Amino acid sequence: MRRKKDSLMERLSPLIAGVGLSDKSRASRWPARLDLTQSATGLMLVLFMWGHMFFVSSILVSKDAMWTITKFFEGYFFFGKSYTWIVSIVVALVIALIVTHALLATRKFPINYRQFKAFRGHMRMMQHEDTTLWFWQVFTGFALFFLASVHLFVMLTRPDRIGPYESSDRVWSEHFWPLYILLLLAVELHGGIGLYRLAVKWGWFIGNDANRTRHRLKLLKWTITLFFLALGFATLAAYVKIGIDHQGRYGEPYVPSQSQSTSDAFDRVVRGRNA
């Protein structure tokens, strides 16, 4: 009996150790590679959105500050002339990142009502906060398919319509403000949850107590989300106010105060000579 047991263990040991398995029977590395690509594209998009929020919120400083940042990205201070196609290239790259990230993320979405119903049942039964966060990440990600595409199409095709007055006209006179409210909520919730899940998935900042680390990461996630939501709504309110004040001159581009002062001084000189 002992000999039979030893013989069985001898036959099983190569299989347990993974020796003798054919290359075809080994697990593919592609799911891990796709997960890594999904995580990398998601991280790049979150960092881009944070930077984008700081750039557009420059309107809270002044119209000149927002104009300066806009012209910086158009190459005005490098080439002495604005090239709006630079903005279009950046937008095209962002669209490529979003498409790649979305295609990889849909691998894990429920693909029919039966799967969604099963997931919803598990979510209600477990009452696990991370599972609920994943549901909201899926929901906001699905919403972004529609909300972000409208904004990105406008930025891609009309990069010349970015500026203190130009952006405010789009927000108010072109009635984009309801879209931007929904887009702000979706992108900040989606990005915040996604960053938290990335930290948990790849073991970032994990210390000796995993539960305490998760609690701190969630607190940090909600703090960052609330900060960017407050900044976003304050920025949107500023564009709405400027748009309301400017609606009588819809379509008029913004001229920085320095250029206006120079132009006014020149006009005064001309009028003085003609007097």
Buried (B, 14 or more C-beta within 10 A) or exposed (E): EEEEEEEEEEEEEEEEEEEEEEEEEEEEEEEEEEBEBBBBBBBBBBEBBBEEBEBBBBBBEEBBBBBBBBBEBBBBEEEEEBBBEBBBEBBEEBBEBBEBBBEBBEEEEBEEEEEBEEBEEEBEEEEEEEBBBBBBBBEBBBBBEEBBEEBBEBBBEBBBBBBBBBBBBBBBBBEBBEBBBEBBBBBBBBBBBBBBBBBBEEEEEEEEEEEEBBEEBBEBBEEBBEEBBEBBBEBBEBBBBBBEEBEEEEEEEBBBEEEEEEEEEEEEEEEEEEE
